[in-house]
Amino acid sequence: MRHRSKRHNFHRRPGPRVALIRGMVYSLVEHGRIKTTLARAKEIRRHVEKAITLGRKGTLNSRRLLLSRYPNENVVELLVTDLKKRFETRPGGYTRIVKLGARTGDQADMAFLEFVDYVPKAAATEETVKGDKEAPKRAAKNAKSKLKLRKNVRKIAATSRRELRASL
């Protein structure tokens, strides 16, 4: 019985599989968060963690190794400069996987793969003033209004689907 950890081949030949992994690593480094299947997220995490560890060294040799593995100069530059500063005190575990549930089309498990210090843009743009006691109340009110809007959209979509089925 083989107990080694399984590596995913995603039913692809080696060339397309390498291209898939490179593309997802590029996207994660550039955007900070990607939405993908759980199996892909687990596989991509291995590659990103190793790339960040290599980028933290910052030597010429590590840059050349990163360029040979990920031939995108912008991504390598981000790994060696930006991510090196962000994770210089962290001993490892630079990414997290947040499970989202099943995809509607084929029931594949979906997940977010993101850096541990990732802050969504909506939360980053909200300005908070020191001593602003009304900020938590405003945030709760905004969250409630967004939830109410989403429920209304669902209700409208459900009624239109019913009407469409009835007309067929």
Summary of the structure (lengths in Angstrom):
residues: 168
radius of gyration: 21.3
end to end distance: 54.4
largest distance: 67.4
contacts: 389
relative contact order: 0.11
helix: 59%
strand: 12%
